[in-house]
Amino acid sequence: MTRTEHLTRDQVEQQRAAILARLELSAEELHRRGEAGELVGDEWLAWAEVNDLTFLLGE
């Protein structure tokens, strides 16, 4: 069974900010490196997570 969580916009923004802080990258830099295929290891998962969170935020 799938677990569902209801998050506020602030919580989603905080999750995205935490991921970017952990990588020490801006959203723009992560996006640029992802599009260029320059990510390594866990950065790929972080890129997907940030993209998903950005989609949920409607940005």
MODELLER restraints for C-alpha pairs under 7 A, 6 or more apart:
rsr = mdl.restraints
at = mdl.atoms
rsr.add(forms.Gaussian(group=physical.xy_distance, feature=features.Distance(at['CA:9:A'], at['CA:57:A']), mean=6.94, stdev=0.5))
rsr.add(forms.Gaussian(group=physical.xy_distance, feature=features.Distance(at['CA:12:A'], at['CA:53:A']), mean=6.44, stdev=0.5))
rsr.add(forms.Gaussian(group=physical.xy_distance, feature=features.Distance(at['CA:16:A'], at['CA:50:A']), mean=5.71, stdev=0.5))
rsr.add(forms.Gaussian(group=physical.xy_distance, feature=features.Distance(at['CA:16:A'], at['CA:53:A']), mean=6.47, stdev=0.5))
rsr.add(forms.Gaussian(group=physical.xy_distance, feature=features.Distance(at['CA:19:A'], at['CA:46:A']), mean=6.56, stdev=0.5))
rsr.add(forms.Gaussian(group=physical.xy_distance, feature=features.Distance(at['CA:20:A'], at['CA:26:A']), mean=6.19, stdev=0.5))
rsr.add(forms.Gaussian(group=physical.xy_distance, feature=features.Distance(at['CA:20:A'], at['CA:27:A']), mean=6.73, stdev=0.5))
rsr.add(forms.Gaussian(group=physical.xy_distance, feature=features.Distance(at['CA:30:A'], at['CA:47:A']), mean=6.69, stdev=0.5))
rsr.add(forms.Gaussian(group=physical.xy_distance, feature=features.Distance(at['CA:33:A'], at['CA:39:A']), mean=5.99, stdev=0.5))
rsr.add(forms.Gaussian(group=physical.xy_distance, feature=features.Distance(at['CA:34:A'], at['CA:47:A']), mean=6.77, stdev=0.5))
